[in-house]
Amino acid sequence: MLPTGVTASSGVVLTSSMEGFLRRLRATVPRGTKLHVTSGVRDATSQASAMLTKYRLGGKEELYNLYRDDAVVRMLVSSSPDVTTWARVLAKRGAGISRHLAGGAFDLRDYGATNNAAVVVAVAKLGGKAFVETTPAHVHVDMPGGADALVVAQAVAKPVGWGLGVVAVVGIGIAVALRVWKRRGA
């Protein structure tokens, strides 16, 4: 349940960890700071849609500048620019490309420099990281501690081409653990 003073766009999926962090964020930001969540947990399809929007508005350099996995970005921009194709690439190779996929990040509507600065400062006080993205304009928030264990457990439970096993979930190390496991088990 969203805390008082926080709104969200229709269809946004938030974990209980996100709701708790938003509650602490609401209590930390100055009175009058607006908090409207535009994106939360994403599956491969919604991540592909968000990345395609960024690509169409700002070109491939926007993707290379934001996402650390150049190999996955290269696969995306060299493929057909449609949600289905990009979602397929992300489902196979993009597990670590965005913390949205693991329930560790959400986006807030851009309400201008003063509001955005208040959010960035408050998120840092709470141990997270926030920054303003300009294409399209919003504030991206990485919560402290990394992936939400429930989201990761659900993702691991889905068959994606490797054997059944146990994965230890420790903060943002989950993407690395999954990749190492896949290489060893492949």
MODELLER restraints for C-alpha pairs under 7 A, 6 or more apart:
rsr = mdl.restraints
at = mdl.atoms
rsr.add(forms.Gaussian(group=physical.xy_distance, feature=features.Distance(at['CA:1:A'], at['CA:19:A']), mean=6.71, stdev=0.5))
rsr.add(forms.Gaussian(group=physical.xy_distance, feature=features.Distance(at['CA:2:A'], at['CA:19:A']), mean=5.93, stdev=0.5))
rsr.add(forms.Gaussian(group=physical.xy_distance, feature=features.Distance(at['CA:3:A'], at['CA:23:A']), mean=5.41, stdev=0.5))
rsr.add(forms.Gaussian(group=physical.xy_distance, feature=features.Distance(at['CA:6:A'], at['CA:35:A']), mean=5.17, stdev=0.5))
rsr.add(forms.Gaussian(group=physical.xy_distance, feature=features.Distance(at['CA:6:A'], at['CA:36:A']), mean=5.85, stdev=0.5))
rsr.add(forms.Gaussian(group=physical.xy_distance, feature=features.Distance(at['CA:7:A'], at['CA:35:A']), mean=6.49, stdev=0.5))
rsr.add(forms.Gaussian(group=physical.xy_distance, feature=features.Distance(at['CA:7:A'], at['CA:36:A']), mean=4.66, stdev=0.5))
rsr.add(forms.Gaussian(group=physical.xy_distance, feature=features.Distance(at['CA:7:A'], at['CA:37:A']), mean=6.22, stdev=0.5))
rsr.add(forms.Gaussian(group=physical.xy_distance, feature=features.Distance(at['CA:8:A'], at['CA:36:A']), mean=5.16, stdev=0.5))
rsr.add(forms.Gaussian(group=physical.xy_distance, feature=features.Distance(at['CA:8:A'], at['CA:37:A']), mean=4.41, stdev=0.5))
rsr.add(forms.Gaussian(group=physical.xy_distance, feature=features.Distance(at['CA:8:A'], at['CA:38:A']), mean=5.98, stdev=0.5))
rsr.add(forms.Gaussian(group=physical.xy_distance, feature=features.Distance(at['CA:9:A'], at['CA:37:A']), mean=6.29, stdev=0.5))
rsr.add(forms.Gaussian(group=physical.xy_distance, feature=features.Distance(at['CA:9:A'], at['CA:38:A']), mean=5.29, stdev=0.5))
rsr.add(forms.Gaussian(group=physical.xy_distance, feature=features.Distance(at['CA:12:A'], at['CA:38:A']), mean=6.68, stdev=0.5))
rsr.add(forms.Gaussian(group=physical.xy_distance, feature=features.Distance(at['CA:12:A'], at['CA:39:A']), mean=5.52, stdev=0.5))
rsr.add(forms.Gaussian(group=physical.xy_distance, feature=features.Distance(at['CA:12:A'], at['CA:40:A']), mean=5.81, stdev=0.5))
rsr.add(forms.Gaussian(group=physical.xy_distance, feature=features.Distance(at['CA:13:A'], at['CA:40:A']), mean=5.36, stdev=0.5))
rsr.add(forms.Gaussian(group=physical.xy_distance, feature=features.Distance(at['CA:13:A'], at['CA:41:A']), mean=5.45, stdev=0.5))
rsr.add(forms.Gaussian(group=physical.xy_distance, feature=features.Distance(at['CA:14:A'], at['CA:40:A']), mean=5.39, stdev=0.5))
rsr.add(forms.Gaussian(group=physical.xy_distance, feature=features.Distance(at['CA:14:A'], at['CA:41:A']), mean=5.99, stdev=0.5))
rsr.add(forms.Gaussian(group=physical.xy_distance, feature=features.Distance(at['CA:15:A'], at['CA:103:A']), mean=6.79, stdev=0.5))
rsr.add(forms.Gaussian(group=physical.xy_distance, feature=features.Distance(at['CA:17:A'], at['CA:148:A']), mean=6.90, stdev=0.5))
rsr.add(forms.Gaussian(group=physical.xy_distance, feature=features.Distance(at['CA:25:A'], at['CA:122:A']), mean=6.50, stdev=0.5))
rsr.add(forms.Gaussian(group=physical.xy_distance, feature=features.Distance(at['CA:25:A'], at['CA:123:A']), mean=6.63, stdev=0.5))
rsr.add(forms.Gaussian(group=physical.xy_distance, feature=features.Distance(at['CA:28:A'], at['CA:122:A']), mean=5.84, stdev=0.5))
rsr.add(forms.Gaussian(group=physical.xy_distance, feature=features.Distance(at['CA:29:A'], at['CA:118:A']), mean=6.13, stdev=0.5))
rsr.add(forms.Gaussian(group=physical.xy_distance, feature=features.Distance(at['CA:29:A'], at['CA:119:A']), mean=6.34, stdev=0.5))
rsr.add(forms.Gaussian(group=physical.xy_distance, feature=features.Distance(at['CA:29:A'], at['CA:122:A']), mean=5.60, stdev=0.5))
rsr.add(forms.Gaussian(group=physical.xy_distance, feature=features.Distance(at['CA:30:A'], at['CA:118:A']), mean=7.00, stdev=0.5))
rsr.add(forms.Gaussian(group=physical.xy_distance, feature=features.Distance(at['CA:33:A'], at['CA:115:A']), mean=5.68, stdev=0.5))
rsr.add(forms.Gaussian(group=physical.xy_distance, feature=features.Distance(at['CA:34:A'], at['CA:115:A']), mean=6.86, stdev=0.5))
rsr.add(forms.Gaussian(group=physical.xy_distance, feature=features.Distance(at['CA:35:A'], at['CA:108:A']), mean=6.45, stdev=0.5))
rsr.add(forms.Gaussian(group=physical.xy_distance, feature=features.Distance(at['CA:36:A'], at['CA:108:A']), mean=5.40, stdev=0.5))
rsr.add(forms.Gaussian(group=physical.xy_distance, feature=features.Distance(at['CA:36:A'], at['CA:109:A']), mean=5.54, stdev=0.5))
rsr.add(forms.Gaussian(group=physical.xy_distance, feature=features.Distance(at['CA:37:A'], at['CA:107:A']), mean=5.73, stdev=0.5))
rsr.add(forms.Gaussian(group=physical.xy_distance, feature=features.Distance(at['CA:37:A'], at['CA:108:A']), mean=4.47, stdev=0.5))
rsr.add(forms.Gaussian(group=physical.xy_distance, feature=features.Distance(at['CA:37:A'], at['CA:109:A']), mean=6.33, stdev=0.5))
rsr.add(forms.Gaussian(group=physical.xy_distance, feature=features.Distance(at['CA:38:A'], at['CA:107:A']), mean=5.54, stdev=0.5))
rsr.add(forms.Gaussian(group=physical.xy_distance, feature=features.Distance(at['CA:38:A'], at['CA:108:A']), mean=5.49, stdev=0.5))
rsr.add(forms.Gaussian(group=physical.xy_distance, feature=features.Distance(at['CA:38:A'], at['CA:109:A']), mean=6.09, stdev=0.5))
rsr.add(forms.Gaussian(group=physical.xy_distance, feature=features.Distance(at['CA:39:A'], at['CA:106:A']), mean=5.45, stdev=0.5))
rsr.add(forms.Gaussian(group=physical.xy_distance, feature=features.Distance(at['CA:39:A'], at['CA:107:A']), mean=5.05, stdev=0.5))
rsr.add(forms.Gaussian(group=physical.xy_distance, feature=features.Distance(at['CA:40:A'], at['CA:100:A']), mean=6.24, stdev=0.5))
rsr.add(forms.Gaussian(group=physical.xy_distance, feature=features.Distance(at['CA:40:A'], at['CA:105:A']), mean=6.40, stdev=0.5))
rsr.add(forms.Gaussian(group=physical.xy_distance, feature=features.Distance(at['CA:40:A'], at['CA:106:A']), mean=4.30, stdev=0.5))
rsr.add(forms.Gaussian(group=physical.xy_distance, feature=features.Distance(at['CA:40:A'], at['CA:107:A']), mean=6.50, stdev=0.5))
rsr.add(forms.Gaussian(group=physical.xy_distance, feature=features.Distance(at['CA:41:A'], at['CA:100:A']), mean=4.97, stdev=0.5))
rsr.add(forms.Gaussian(group=physical.xy_distance, feature=features.Distance(at['CA:41:A'], at['CA:101:A']), mean=5.93, stdev=0.5))
rsr.add(forms.Gaussian(group=physical.xy_distance, feature=features.Distance(at['CA:41:A'], at['CA:102:A']), mean=6.98, stdev=0.5))
rsr.add(forms.Gaussian(group=physical.xy_distance, feature=features.Distance(at['CA:41:A'], at['CA:103:A']), mean=4.91, stdev=0.5))
rsr.add(forms.Gaussian(group=physical.xy_distance, feature=features.Distance(at['CA:42:A'], at['CA:100:A']), mean=5.40, stdev=0.5))
rsr.add(forms.Gaussian(group=physical.xy_distance, feature=features.Distance(at['CA:42:A'], at['CA:101:A']), mean=5.01, stdev=0.5))
rsr.add(forms.Gaussian(group=physical.xy_distance, feature=features.Distance(at['CA:43:A'], at['CA:101:A']), mean=5.82, stdev=0.5))
rsr.add(forms.Gaussian(group=physical.xy_distance, feature=features.Distance(at['CA:44:A'], at['CA:87:A']), mean=4.96, stdev=0.5))
rsr.add(forms.Gaussian(group=physical.xy_distance, feature=features.Distance(at['CA:44:A'], at['CA:90:A']), mean=5.72, stdev=0.5))
rsr.add(forms.Gaussian(group=physical.xy_distance, feature=features.Distance(at['CA:44:A'], at['CA:91:A']), mean=5.54, stdev=0.5))
rsr.add(forms.Gaussian(group=physical.xy_distance, feature=features.Distance(at['CA:45:A'], at['CA:83:A']), mean=6.48, stdev=0.5))
rsr.add(forms.Gaussian(group=physical.xy_distance, feature=features.Distance(at['CA:45:A'], at['CA:87:A']), mean=4.74, stdev=0.5))
rsr.add(forms.Gaussian(group=physical.xy_distance, feature=features.Distance(at['CA:48:A'], at['CA:83:A']), mean=5.57, stdev=0.5))
rsr.add(forms.Gaussian(group=physical.xy_distance, feature=features.Distance(at['CA:48:A'], at['CA:86:A']), mean=5.40, stdev=0.5))
rsr.add(forms.Gaussian(group=physical.xy_distance, feature=features.Distance(at['CA:48:A'], at['CA:87:A']), mean=5.13, stdev=0.5))
rsr.add(forms.Gaussian(group=physical.xy_distance, feature=features.Distance(at['CA:49:A'], at['CA:83:A']), mean=5.64, stdev=0.5))
rsr.add(forms.Gaussian(group=physical.xy_distance, feature=features.Distance(at['CA:54:A'], at['CA:62:A']), mean=6.72, stdev=0.5))
rsr.add(forms.Gaussian(group=physical.xy_distance, feature=features.Distance(at['CA:54:A'], at['CA:135:A']), mean=5.77, stdev=0.5))
rsr.add(forms.Gaussian(group=physical.xy_distance, feature=features.Distance(at['CA:54:A'], at['CA:136:A']), mean=6.48, stdev=0.5))
rsr.add(forms.Gaussian(group=physical.xy_distance, feature=features.Distance(at['CA:55:A'], at['CA:62:A']), mean=6.52, stdev=0.5))
rsr.add(forms.Gaussian(group=physical.xy_distance, feature=features.Distance(at['CA:55:A'], at['CA:63:A']), mean=6.57, stdev=0.5))
rsr.add(forms.Gaussian(group=physical.xy_distance, feature=features.Distance(at['CA:57:A'], at['CA:135:A']), mean=6.51, stdev=0.5))
rsr.add(forms.Gaussian(group=physical.xy_distance, feature=features.Distance(at['CA:58:A'], at['CA:135:A']), mean=6.42, stdev=0.5))
rsr.add(forms.Gaussian(group=physical.xy_distance, feature=features.Distance(at['CA:60:A'], at['CA:77:A']), mean=6.65, stdev=0.5))
rsr.add(forms.Gaussian(group=physical.xy_distance, feature=features.Distance(at['CA:63:A'], at['CA:73:A']), mean=6.67, stdev=0.5))
rsr.add(forms.Gaussian(group=physical.xy_distance, feature=features.Distance(at['CA:64:A'], at['CA:70:A']), mean=6.38, stdev=0.5))
rsr.add(forms.Gaussian(group=physical.xy_distance, feature=features.Distance(at['CA:64:A'], at['CA:73:A']), mean=6.60, stdev=0.5))
rsr.add(forms.Gaussian(group=physical.xy_distance, feature=features.Distance(at['CA:67:A'], at['CA:97:A']), mean=6.26, stdev=0.5))
rsr.add(forms.Gaussian(group=physical.xy_distance, feature=features.Distance(at['CA:69:A'], at['CA:97:A']), mean=6.33, stdev=0.5))
rsr.add(forms.Gaussian(group=physical.xy_distance, feature=features.Distance(at['CA:72:A'], at['CA:93:A']), mean=6.65, stdev=0.5))
rsr.add(forms.Gaussian(group=physical.xy_distance, feature=features.Distance(at['CA:72:A'], at['CA:94:A']), mean=6.45, stdev=0.5))
rsr.add(forms.Gaussian(group=physical.xy_distance, feature=features.Distance(at['CA:76:A'], at['CA:86:A']), mean=5.95, stdev=0.5))
rsr.add(forms.Gaussian(group=physical.xy_distance, feature=features.Distance(at['CA:76:A'], at['CA:89:A']), mean=6.97, stdev=0.5))
rsr.add(forms.Gaussian(group=physical.xy_distance, feature=features.Distance(at['CA:95:A'], at['CA:101:A']), mean=6.94, stdev=0.5))
rsr.add(forms.Gaussian(group=physical.xy_distance, feature=features.Distance(at['CA:95:A'], at['CA:175:A']), mean=6.25, stdev=0.5))
rsr.add(forms.Gaussian(group=physical.xy_distance, feature=features.Distance(at['CA:96:A'], at['CA:175:A']), mean=5.00, stdev=0.5))
rsr.add(forms.Gaussian(group=physical.xy_distance, feature=features.Distance(at['CA:99:A'], at['CA:105:A']), mean=5.26, stdev=0.5))
rsr.add(forms.Gaussian(group=physical.xy_distance, feature=features.Distance(at['CA:99:A'], at['CA:147:A']), mean=6.92, stdev=0.5))
rsr.add(forms.Gaussian(group=physical.xy_distance, feature=features.Distance(at['CA:100:A'], at['CA:106:A']), mean=6.39, stdev=0.5))
rsr.add(forms.Gaussian(group=physical.xy_distance, feature=features.Distance(at['CA:102:A'], at['CA:147:A']), mean=4.94, stdev=0.5))
rsr.add(forms.Gaussian(group=physical.xy_distance, feature=features.Distance(at['CA:102:A'], at['CA:148:A']), mean=6.17, stdev=0.5))
rsr.add(forms.Gaussian(group=physical.xy_distance, feature=features.Distance(at['CA:102:A'], at['CA:151:A']), mean=5.83, stdev=0.5))
rsr.add(forms.Gaussian(group=physical.xy_distance, feature=features.Distance(at['CA:102:A'], at['CA:152:A']), mean=5.78, stdev=0.5))
rsr.add(forms.Gaussian(group=physical.xy_distance, feature=features.Distance(at['CA:103:A'], at['CA:147:A']), mean=5.48, stdev=0.5))
rsr.add(forms.Gaussian(group=physical.xy_distance, feature=features.Distance(at['CA:103:A'], at['CA:148:A']), mean=5.07, stdev=0.5))
rsr.add(forms.Gaussian(group=physical.xy_distance, feature=features.Distance(at['CA:103:A'], at['CA:151:A']), mean=6.00, stdev=0.5))
rsr.add(forms.Gaussian(group=physical.xy_distance, feature=features.Distance(at['CA:104:A'], at['CA:142:A']), mean=6.03, stdev=0.5))
rsr.add(forms.Gaussian(group=physical.xy_distance, feature=features.Distance(at['CA:104:A'], at['CA:143:A']), mean=5.65, stdev=0.5))
rsr.add(forms.Gaussian(group=physical.xy_distance, feature=features.Distance(at['CA:104:A'], at['CA:146:A']), mean=5.22, stdev=0.5))
rsr.add(forms.Gaussian(group=physical.xy_distance, feature=features.Distance(at['CA:104:A'], at['CA:147:A']), mean=4.56, stdev=0.5))
rsr.add(forms.Gaussian(group=physical.xy_distance, feature=features.Distance(at['CA:104:A'], at['CA:148:A']), mean=5.89, stdev=0.5))
rsr.add(forms.Gaussian(group=physical.xy_distance, feature=features.Distance(at['CA:105:A'], at['CA:141:A']), mean=5.47, stdev=0.5))
rsr.add(forms.Gaussian(group=physical.xy_distance, feature=features.Distance(at['CA:105:A'], at['CA:142:A']), mean=4.48, stdev=0.5))
rsr.add(forms.Gaussian(group=physical.xy_distance, feature=features.Distance(at['CA:105:A'], at['CA:143:A']), mean=5.85, stdev=0.5))
rsr.add(forms.Gaussian(group=physical.xy_distance, feature=features.Distance(at['CA:106:A'], at['CA:140:A']), mean=6.16, stdev=0.5))
rsr.add(forms.Gaussian(group=physical.xy_distance, feature=features.Distance(at['CA:106:A'], at['CA:141:A']), mean=5.40, stdev=0.5))
rsr.add(forms.Gaussian(group=physical.xy_distance, feature=features.Distance(at['CA:106:A'], at['CA:142:A']), mean=6.86, stdev=0.5))
rsr.add(forms.Gaussian(group=physical.xy_distance, feature=features.Distance(at['CA:107:A'], at['CA:138:A']), mean=6.51, stdev=0.5))
rsr.add(forms.Gaussian(group=physical.xy_distance, feature=features.Distance(at['CA:107:A'], at['CA:139:A']), mean=5.57, stdev=0.5))
rsr.add(forms.Gaussian(group=physical.xy_distance, feature=features.Distance(at['CA:107:A'], at['CA:140:A']), mean=4.55, stdev=0.5))
rsr.add(forms.Gaussian(group=physical.xy_distance, feature=features.Distance(at['CA:107:A'], at['CA:141:A']), mean=5.90, stdev=0.5))
rsr.add(forms.Gaussian(group=physical.xy_distance, feature=features.Distance(at['CA:108:A'], at['CA:138:A']), mean=5.76, stdev=0.5))
rsr.add(forms.Gaussian(group=physical.xy_distance, feature=features.Distance(at['CA:108:A'], at['CA:139:A']), mean=5.04, stdev=0.5))
rsr.add(forms.Gaussian(group=physical.xy_distance, feature=features.Distance(at['CA:108:A'], at['CA:140:A']), mean=6.49, stdev=0.5))
rsr.add(forms.Gaussian(group=physical.xy_distance, feature=features.Distance(at['CA:109:A'], at['CA:138:A']), mean=5.02, stdev=0.5))
rsr.add(forms.Gaussian(group=physical.xy_distance, feature=features.Distance(at['CA:109:A'], at['CA:139:A']), mean=6.42, stdev=0.5))
rsr.add(forms.Gaussian(group=physical.xy_distance, feature=features.Distance(at['CA:110:A'], at['CA:116:A']), mean=6.61, stdev=0.5))
rsr.add(forms.Gaussian(group=physical.xy_distance, feature=features.Distance(at['CA:110:A'], at['CA:137:A']), mean=5.85, stdev=0.5))
rsr.add(forms.Gaussian(group=physical.xy_distance, feature=features.Distance(at['CA:110:A'], at['CA:138:A']), mean=4.43, stdev=0.5))
rsr.add(forms.Gaussian(group=physical.xy_distance, feature=features.Distance(at['CA:110:A'], at['CA:139:A']), mean=6.06, stdev=0.5))
rsr.add(forms.Gaussian(group=physical.xy_distance, feature=features.Distance(at['CA:116:A'], at['CA:139:A']), mean=6.80, stdev=0.5))
rsr.add(forms.Gaussian(group=physical.xy_distance, feature=features.Distance(at['CA:120:A'], at['CA:130:A']), mean=5.06, stdev=0.5))
rsr.add(forms.Gaussian(group=physical.xy_distance, feature=features.Distance(at['CA:120:A'], at['CA:131:A']), mean=6.34, stdev=0.5))
rsr.add(forms.Gaussian(group=physical.xy_distance, feature=features.Distance(at['CA:123:A'], at['CA:129:A']), mean=6.04, stdev=0.5))
rsr.add(forms.Gaussian(group=physical.xy_distance, feature=features.Distance(at['CA:123:A'], at['CA:130:A']), mean=6.28, stdev=0.5))
rsr.add(forms.Gaussian(group=physical.xy_distance, feature=features.Distance(at['CA:127:A'], at['CA:144:A']), mean=5.43, stdev=0.5))
rsr.add(forms.Gaussian(group=physical.xy_distance, feature=features.Distance(at['CA:128:A'], at['CA:142:A']), mean=5.67, stdev=0.5))
rsr.add(forms.Gaussian(group=physical.xy_distance, feature=features.Distance(at['CA:128:A'], at['CA:143:A']), mean=4.68, stdev=0.5))
rsr.add(forms.Gaussian(group=physical.xy_distance, feature=features.Distance(at['CA:128:A'], at['CA:144:A']), mean=4.47, stdev=0.5))
rsr.add(forms.Gaussian(group=physical.xy_distance, feature=features.Distance(at['CA:129:A'], at['CA:141:A']), mean=5.91, stdev=0.5))
rsr.add(forms.Gaussian(group=physical.xy_distance, feature=features.Distance(at['CA:129:A'], at['CA:142:A']), mean=5.11, stdev=0.5))
rsr.add(forms.Gaussian(group=physical.xy_distance, feature=features.Distance(at['CA:129:A'], at['CA:143:A']), mean=6.64, stdev=0.5))
rsr.add(forms.Gaussian(group=physical.xy_distance, feature=features.Distance(at['CA:130:A'], at['CA:139:A']), mean=6.66, stdev=0.5))
rsr.add(forms.Gaussian(group=physical.xy_distance, feature=features.Distance(at['CA:130:A'], at['CA:140:A']), mean=5.48, stdev=0.5))
rsr.add(forms.Gaussian(group=physical.xy_distance, feature=features.Distance(at['CA:130:A'], at['CA:141:A']), mean=4.35, stdev=0.5))
rsr.add(forms.Gaussian(group=physical.xy_distance, feature=features.Distance(at['CA:130:A'], at['CA:142:A']), mean=6.08, stdev=0.5))
rsr.add(forms.Gaussian(group=physical.xy_distance, feature=features.Distance(at['CA:131:A'], at['CA:139:A']), mean=5.65, stdev=0.5))
rsr.add(forms.Gaussian(group=physical.xy_distance, feature=features.Distance(at['CA:131:A'], at['CA:140:A']), mean=5.52, stdev=0.5))
rsr.add(forms.Gaussian(group=physical.xy_distance, feature=features.Distance(at['CA:131:A'], at['CA:141:A']), mean=6.83, stdev=0.5))
rsr.add(forms.Gaussian(group=physical.xy_distance, feature=features.Distance(at['CA:132:A'], at['CA:138:A']), mean=5.84, stdev=0.5))
rsr.add(forms.Gaussian(group=physical.xy_distance, feature=features.Distance(at['CA:132:A'], at['CA:139:A']), mean=4.42, stdev=0.5))
rsr.add(forms.Gaussian(group=physical.xy_distance, feature=features.Distance(at['CA:132:A'], at['CA:140:A']), mean=6.20, stdev=0.5))
rsr.add(forms.Gaussian(group=physical.xy_distance, feature=features.Distance(at['CA:133:A'], at['CA:139:A']), mean=6.03, stdev=0.5))
rsr.add(forms.Gaussian(group=physical.xy_distance, feature=features.Distance(at['CA:133:A'], at['CA:140:A']), mean=6.81, stdev=0.5))
rsr.add(forms.Gaussian(group=physical.xy_distance, feature=features.Distance(at['CA:145:A'], at['CA:171:A']), mean=4.81, stdev=0.5))
rsr.add(forms.Gaussian(group=physical.xy_distance, feature=features.Distance(at['CA:145:A'], at['CA:172:A']), mean=6.67, stdev=0.5))
rsr.add(forms.Gaussian(group=physical.xy_distance, feature=features.Distance(at['CA:146:A'], at['CA:171:A']), mean=4.28, stdev=0.5))
rsr.add(forms.Gaussian(group=physical.xy_distance, feature=features.Distance(at['CA:146:A'], at['CA:172:A']), mean=4.21, stdev=0.5))
rsr.add(forms.Gaussian(group=physical.xy_distance, feature=features.Distance(at['CA:147:A'], at['CA:171:A']), mean=5.78, stdev=0.5))
rsr.add(forms.Gaussian(group=physical.xy_distance, feature=features.Distance(at['CA:147:A'], at['CA:172:A']), mean=5.78, stdev=0.5))
rsr.add(forms.Gaussian(group=physical.xy_distance, feature=features.Distance(at['CA:149:A'], at['CA:169:A']), mean=6.61, stdev=0.5))
rsr.add(forms.Gaussian(group=physical.xy_distance, feature=features.Distance(at['CA:162:A'], at['CA:182:A']), mean=6.32, stdev=0.5))
rsr.add(forms.Gaussian(group=physical.xy_distance, feature=features.Distance(at['CA:162:A'], at['CA:185:A']), mean=6.69, stdev=0.5))
rsr.add(forms.Gaussian(group=physical.xy_distance, feature=features.Distance(at['CA:162:A'], at['CA:186:A']), mean=6.65, stdev=0.5))
